[in-house]
Amino acid sequence: MPNSLLFGSHDNKAASVLKVVHKYGPCNQVHQVKPNSNPSDQDEYHIQILKQDEARVNSIHYHFNDSNRNYRIPDPLAQSDATVIPAQSGSVLGSGNYIVSVGLGSPQKQLSLAFDTGSSLTWTQCRPCSVSCYKQKDPIFDPSLSTSYSNISCNSAACSQLAASGVPSGCSASTCVYGQQYGDRSFTIGFFASEKLTLTSTDVFTGFVFGCGQNNQGLFRGIAGLLGLGRSKISLVEQTAQKYNRFFSYCLPSTSSSTGYLSLGNSDNRLSGNAVKFTPLTTLSQGASYYSLGLIGINIGGNQLPISASVFSTSGTIIDSGTVITRLPATAYTALRDAFREAMKRYPTAKSISSLLDTCYDFSGFKTITFPTIGFVFGNGVTVDVDATGIVVPQSASQFCLAFARNKDDRNVGIIGNVQQKRLRVVYDVAGGKVGFAPAGCE
């Protein structure tokens, strides 16, 4: 396994860089499918990913449709039914598929967190445990073993920021508590707290607020929690704004055996210059914590499909590091699918193992496969081509499906998923109100 952190010179203009890896990569021993596993195991592996992805999308759509819902937080202790960081693919809880390693506490505990541009709250599984169980491999943070941990009070300004960030909150005695539920019914409930966060040896933040999960149920195996990069006051982006100026970028690796990065701050002038194509950030009324973009069209094979821009503006579009398969309005998806099928008609089709994907092919017997280029067209005239590795997803060793799907309702927000972001340098200049893209950022 590569070193957990990439270190370089650091000053106020430097970036902190973390390695990014896929959850199912060689560094992660949870839920891996062995190369010699039988076809039924491979099918179940891919089906599970798609089911979890559908659960996440349902959760996002629910947020947009019912952002003002009331949610009662149970007692967390009650029983219940450019710093650059290496990043891997990571979580099955519907909250991010790529993971980074950070340090929390004093002394610091190294934790693998799924990083997520669609969520603002950073949280980790917390529970008291003996020193013997508090080992490096355990994805658990024990606040009693840290000298810098403290709970946040209910009447504090930090506690009030939870609700303002779309995170349900409440009180247990005088302590601020949070509750977060995901589309697959996984949830975390716990104390809102303050702690020391270590990204690299020189990038250390005291008083970092996060969720210390006391009651966590669902698909959290193999990761400690989530690193929130959304647009709100409690996100990592905002809490580190003084050092990184609300600027971050990442590159998601093309395979589970490759390594990408998450970079906080901008030490590379190329990320601000002509090497990156920028498009303005927009804001959706019920999804202010998400990064929304002015998508107006789709290219295939270099030609823009005949889709009215109003098809995209009706629902809006967000970019999300945790959603796997890109979701489009039905009209846009149908146009893309039909054009893709026409371009791929020389290849034999295959039956999909999931109702989510309806355009699949069997490439056994072919030495080379040629895909038509696919690009996103934005309102300021910028077109961003998807990397060749981000056009299809595998459902077996030789069968692949178009990595786009239709929304059930055209009023539901569109989502640019992480498959289409593979190998691109995705640059978030939040202070500048824009997101940029550049090709071939990582392998």
C-alpha positions as a printed Julia matrix, in Angstrom:
443×3 Matrix{Float64}:
   0.0     0.0     0.0
   1.35    3.49   -0.85
   2.17    5.97    1.88
  -0.96    7.45    3.42
   0.09   11.08    2.92
   2.01   13.08    0.36
   4.11   15.76    1.99
   5.62   18.84    0.4
   6.5    22.38    1.32
   3.64   24.21    2.99
   2.88   27.88    3.42
  -0.28   29.94    3.3
  -0.5    29.45   -0.47
   0.42   25.79   -0.5
  -1.98   22.93   -0.88
  -2.45   19.98    1.42
  -2.69   16.8    -0.63
  -4.22   13.49    0.41
  -4.14   10.27   -1.56
  -7.46    9.06   -2.89
  -8.22    5.39   -3.42
 -11.27    3.37   -4.3
 -13.0     1.53   -1.5
 -12.49   -1.74   -3.33
  -8.81   -1.1    -4.06
  -5.86   -3.18   -2.87
  -5.41   -1.06    0.27
  -8.91   -1.85    1.48
  -9.68   -5.38    2.58
 -13.46   -4.96    2.9
 -15.86   -6.24    0.25
 -13.15   -7.05   -2.26
 -13.91   -9.41   -5.12
 -11.0   -11.73   -5.83
  -9.77  -12.01   -9.43
 -10.59  -15.73   -9.6
 -14.05  -15.37   -8.07
 -16.93  -17.0    -9.89
 -19.33  -15.02  -12.14
 -22.16  -15.03   -9.61
 -19.89  -13.34   -7.04
 -18.9   -10.73   -9.64
 -22.57  -10.1   -10.48
 -23.49   -9.67   -6.82
 -20.6    -7.24   -6.34
 -21.77   -4.98   -9.19
 -25.46   -5.31   -8.26
 -24.69   -4.22   -4.71
 -22.83   -1.12   -5.89
 -25.75   -0.13   -8.13
 -28.3    -0.72   -5.36
 -26.32    1.46   -2.99
 -25.97    4.11   -5.68
 -29.73    4.13   -6.26
 -30.26    4.55   -2.52
 -27.95    7.56   -2.46
 -29.7     9.18   -5.42
 -33.1     8.63   -3.8
 -31.76   10.33   -0.68
 -30.52   13.33   -2.7
 -33.83   13.64   -4.54
 -35.69   13.39   -1.23
 -33.58   16.23    0.15
 -34.49   18.48   -2.77
 -38.18   17.58   -2.62
 -38.58   17.9     1.15
 -35.78   20.03    2.52
 -37.89   21.51    5.32
 -39.04   18.23    6.87
 -39.05   17.93   10.65
 -36.8    15.24   12.05
 -36.65   14.28   15.72
 -33.2    13.32   16.95
 -33.19   10.46   19.46
 -30.8    10.42   22.39
 -27.43    9.36   20.88
 -26.77    6.98   23.75
 -30.15    5.28   23.58
 -30.42    1.83   22.06
 -31.88    1.9    18.58
 -33.22   -0.53   16.04
  -2.96   22.58   -0.98
  -2.91   19.99    1.52
  -3.05   16.89   -0.63
  -4.49   13.73    0.82
  -4.33   10.37   -0.96
  -7.83    9.27   -1.91
  -9.29    5.85   -2.57
 -12.74    4.66   -3.54
 -14.61    4.16   -0.44
 -18.06    3.98    1.0
 -21.18    1.93    0.49
 -23.36    4.04    2.74
 -24.52    6.32   -0.03
 -22.12    9.0     1.13
 -19.09    8.81   -1.07
 -17.17    6.14   -2.91
 -13.6     7.38   -2.5
 -11.66    7.47    0.73
  -8.84    9.47    2.28
  -6.84    8.98    5.46
  -6.75   11.75    8.08
  -5.68   12.04   11.7
  -8.12   12.93   14.48
  -7.43   13.6    18.14
  -4.42   13.92   20.46
  -2.64   11.61   20.03
  -3.97   11.34   16.52
  -5.89    8.31   15.34
  -5.6     7.61   11.6
  -9.06    7.17   10.11
 -10.27    6.31    6.61
 -13.11    8.64    5.65
 -15.22    8.73    2.5
 -14.92   12.23    1.07
 -18.17   13.69   -0.18
 -18.94   16.92   -2.04
 -22.64   16.24   -1.48
 -22.44   16.42    2.3
 -21.28   19.15    4.67
 -21.0    17.2     7.93
 -17.77   15.41    8.76
 -18.44   12.55   11.14
 -16.76    9.43   12.43
 -17.89    6.36   14.31
 -17.17    6.95   18.0
 -17.52    4.62   20.88
 -15.62    3.94   24.08
 -13.43    0.87   23.82
 -10.48   -0.6    25.62
  -6.96    0.3    24.55
  -6.59   -3.23   23.15
  -9.38   -2.62   20.63
  -8.15    0.84   19.68
  -5.8    -0.31   16.96
  -4.79    1.29   13.67
  -6.96   -1.09   11.65
 -10.14   -0.4    13.65
 -12.37    2.25   12.02
 -13.4     3.65   15.4
 -12.52    6.89   17.17
 -12.58    6.88   20.97
 -12.87   10.44   22.32
 -11.91    9.35   25.83
  -8.39    8.64   24.56
  -7.9    12.15   23.15
  -6.83   15.15   25.21
  -8.17   17.67   22.66
 -11.77   16.41   22.39
 -14.72   18.42   23.7
 -18.48   18.33   23.17
 -20.27   21.4    21.79
 -23.04   22.96   23.86
 -26.59   23.4    22.63
 -26.54   27.18   22.92
 -23.34   27.63   20.91
 -23.12   29.28   17.5
 -21.54   26.08   16.13
 -24.61   24.04   17.13
 -26.93   26.45   15.35
 -24.92   25.95   12.17
 -26.03   22.3    11.98
 -29.63   23.12   11.13
 -28.5    25.94    8.85
 -26.42   23.36    6.96
 -29.36   20.99    6.54
 -28.31   18.58    9.29
 -31.05   17.74   11.81
 -29.96   18.66   15.33
 -31.16   18.59   18.92
 -29.95   18.42   22.53
 -28.99   15.73   24.99
 -28.87   17.52   28.34
 -26.84   20.58   27.33
 -24.86   18.86   24.57
 -25.5    19.47   20.87
 -26.48   16.31   18.99
 -26.92   15.54   15.3
 -28.68   12.88   13.25
 -27.98   11.94    9.65
 -29.89    9.31    7.68
 -29.01    8.02    4.21
 -31.12    6.64    1.4
 -30.33    3.0     2.21
 -31.63    3.55    5.79
 -28.11    3.68    7.2
 -27.79    6.39    9.83
 -25.48    8.01   12.35
 -26.56    9.8    15.53
 -24.16   11.35   17.97
 -22.59   14.37   19.64
 -21.47   17.43   17.75
 -17.92   17.97   18.99
 -14.63   19.8    18.59
 -11.31   18.08   17.97
  -7.84   18.43   16.44
  -7.72   17.43   12.76
  -4.38   16.46   11.2
  -4.19   16.34    7.39
  -0.39   16.3     7.1
   2.45   16.88    9.55
   2.25   20.63    8.91
  -1.48   21.0     8.26
  -3.15   20.72   11.65
  -6.42   22.37   12.66
  -7.53   22.75   16.26
 -11.19   23.24   17.12
 -12.43   21.36   14.06
 -16.14   20.57   14.52
 -17.46   17.15   13.53
 -20.0    14.52   14.41
 -18.94   11.89   16.93
 -21.33    9.06   16.1
 -22.57    7.12   19.13
 -25.28    5.14   17.34
 -24.3     4.08   13.83
 -26.19    1.48   11.86
 -25.89    0.39    8.26
 -23.17   -0.18    5.71
 -20.25    1.44    7.52
 -17.88   -1.52    7.49
 -14.3    -0.72    6.54
 -14.55    3.06    6.92
 -14.68    5.31    9.94
 -17.11    7.85    8.55
 -17.33   10.76    6.16
 -15.34   13.88    5.24
 -17.82   16.59    4.29
 -16.82   18.94    1.45
 -20.22   20.52    0.77
 -21.21   24.19    0.61
 -22.01   25.14    4.21
 -20.45   26.66    7.32
 -19.66   23.3     8.93
 -17.91   21.71    5.95
 -14.17   21.09    5.85
 -13.95   23.63    3.0
 -15.4    26.41    5.16
 -13.62   25.46    8.38
 -10.24   25.6     6.64
 -11.08   28.67    4.51
  -8.48   30.89    6.18
  -5.67   28.61    5.01
  -7.03   27.18    1.75
  -9.3    30.06    0.63
 -12.21   27.7    -0.16
 -10.24   26.09   -2.96
  -9.89   22.34   -3.46
  -9.47   19.85   -6.27
  -9.38   16.12   -6.77
  -8.75   13.42   -9.3
 -10.6    10.12   -9.04
  -8.52    7.17  -10.26
  -9.7     5.15  -13.25
  -9.39    1.76  -11.55
  -9.64    0.4    -8.02
  -5.91   -0.37   -8.1
  -4.89    3.21   -8.98
  -4.42    6.2    -6.69
  -5.82    9.71   -7.1
  -5.69   12.72   -4.81
  -7.69   15.28   -2.89
  -5.92   18.64   -2.74
  -6.98   21.39   -0.34
  -5.71   24.8    -1.43
  -3.99   25.87   -4.63
  -0.23   25.64   -4.96
  -0.42   24.96   -8.71
  -1.06   28.01  -10.89
  -2.19   25.71  -13.7
  -5.36   25.03  -11.72
  -6.32   28.68  -12.06
  -5.16   29.23  -15.64
  -5.96   28.12  -19.17
  -5.24   24.45  -18.45
  -8.59   24.22  -16.66
 -11.98   24.91  -18.26
 -14.14   26.71  -15.71
 -17.91   27.04  -15.55
 -19.82   29.1   -12.98
 -21.29   27.58   -9.86
 -25.03   28.06   -9.52
 -27.31   27.66   -6.51
 -30.49   25.6    -6.35
 -33.08   26.9    -3.92
 -33.57   23.62   -2.05
 -30.02   22.37   -2.46
 -27.78   25.24   -1.4
 -25.27   22.84    0.18
 -24.67   21.08   -3.16
 -22.41   22.23   -6.0
 -24.76   22.93   -8.89
 -23.68   23.7   -12.46
 -25.39   25.21  -15.5
 -25.55   22.12  -17.7
 -27.41   22.86  -20.95
 -26.54   20.01  -23.3
 -24.64   16.82  -24.12
 -22.25   16.06  -26.98
 -21.66   12.64  -28.48
 -19.07   12.02  -31.13
 -18.37   15.75  -31.2
 -21.96   16.69  -32.05
 -24.42   18.26  -29.64
 -27.61   16.25  -29.24
 -30.9    18.0   -30.1
 -32.01   18.53  -26.51
 -33.61   21.78  -25.41
 -31.68   23.58  -22.66
 -34.97   23.83  -20.77
 -34.85   20.06  -20.23
 -31.86   20.6   -17.91
 -32.93   23.92  -16.38
 -36.24   22.49  -15.14
 -34.5    20.34  -12.55
 -30.99   21.72  -12.37
 -27.78   19.67  -12.17
 -25.32   19.01   -9.34
 -21.87   17.44   -9.41
 -21.39   14.82   -6.71
 -18.34   12.77   -5.76
 -20.47   10.14   -4.0
 -22.97    9.25   -6.73
 -21.6     6.6    -9.09
 -23.88    6.66  -12.17
 -24.78   10.02  -13.76
 -28.52   10.74  -13.7
 -30.16   12.72  -16.5
 -33.69   13.9   -17.24
 -35.52   11.2   -19.22
 -35.59   13.25  -22.44
 -31.84   13.88  -22.3
 -31.03   10.3   -21.35
 -33.1     8.84  -24.19
 -31.34   11.05  -26.75
 -27.92   10.09  -25.4
 -28.74    6.38  -25.17
 -30.11    6.2   -28.72
 -27.09    7.99  -30.17
 -24.73    5.76  -28.16
 -26.49    2.63  -29.36
 -26.19    3.8   -32.95
 -22.46    4.4   -32.54
 -21.98    0.99  -30.86
 -24.12   -1.14  -33.18
 -21.15   -3.25  -34.33
 -20.85   -4.77  -30.85
 -23.19   -7.5   -29.55
 -25.54   -6.44  -26.77
 -25.77   -8.07  -23.35
 -28.56   -8.37  -20.81
 -28.2    -5.97  -17.91
 -27.98   -7.37  -14.38
 -29.65   -4.21  -13.05
 -32.83   -2.31  -13.93
 -30.82    0.9   -13.54
 -28.74    0.28  -16.68
 -30.37   -0.57  -20.0
 -27.57   -0.35  -22.59
 -24.99   -3.12  -22.17
 -22.53   -4.92  -24.46
 -20.5    -8.1   -24.57
 -16.95   -7.3   -25.63
 -15.54  -10.84  -25.37
 -13.52  -11.62  -28.47
 -12.69   -7.97  -29.19
  -9.09   -6.82  -28.73
  -9.9    -3.13  -29.0
 -13.12   -1.27  -28.23
 -13.95    2.15  -29.63
 -16.37    4.42  -27.81
 -17.84    7.67  -29.1
 -16.74   10.72  -27.12
 -19.28   12.08  -24.67
 -19.14   15.63  -23.34
 -21.08   17.91  -21.0
 -22.01   21.3   -22.44
 -22.31   24.18  -19.96
 -24.06   27.51  -20.31
 -20.9    29.62  -20.61
 -19.85   27.72  -23.75
 -17.5    25.28  -22.02
 -17.62   21.62  -23.1
 -15.97   18.98  -20.91
 -15.3    15.58  -22.47
 -15.62   12.53  -20.25
 -12.47   10.41  -20.08
 -12.72    7.15  -22.04
 -12.61    5.25  -18.74
 -15.73    7.09  -17.57
 -18.16    6.16  -20.34
 -19.09    2.62  -19.29
 -19.1     0.53  -16.12
 -18.4    -3.22  -15.91
 -20.95   -5.81  -14.94
 -18.57   -8.71  -15.59
 -15.08   -9.25  -16.98
 -16.27   -8.83  -20.58
 -19.61   -7.07  -20.29
 -20.01   -3.32  -19.84
 -22.94   -0.89  -19.66
 -23.37    2.78  -20.5
 -22.73    4.61  -17.21
 -25.73    6.94  -17.43
 -29.28    6.47  -16.2
 -32.59    8.33  -16.38
 -34.28   10.06  -13.49
 -37.71    8.68  -12.67
 -39.13   12.19  -12.61
 -37.9    15.01  -14.86
 -38.36   17.39  -11.93
 -35.66   15.53   -9.99
 -32.23   17.13   -9.98
 -29.68   15.78  -12.45
 -26.42   14.45  -11.02
 -22.97   14.22  -12.61
 -21.61   11.09  -10.93
 -18.1     9.96  -10.13
 -17.73    7.54  -13.07
 -17.87   10.51  -15.44
 -15.33   12.36  -13.28
 -12.66    9.66  -13.51
  -9.16   10.89  -14.4
 -10.36   14.48  -14.68
  -8.85   17.16  -12.49
 -11.99   18.63  -10.94
 -11.23   22.05   -9.45
 -13.56   23.8    -6.99
 -12.85   27.5    -6.67
 -15.69   28.13   -4.25
 -14.51   31.63   -3.36
 -14.4    32.44   -7.08
 -17.81   30.86   -7.7
 -16.69   28.33  -10.3
 -15.79   24.71  -10.95
 -13.19   23.67  -13.51
 -12.11   20.55  -15.35
  -8.88   19.41  -16.96
  -8.09   16.04  -18.57
  -5.65   13.34  -17.47
  -5.18   14.43  -13.86
  -4.3    10.93  -12.6
  -4.24    7.32  -13.75
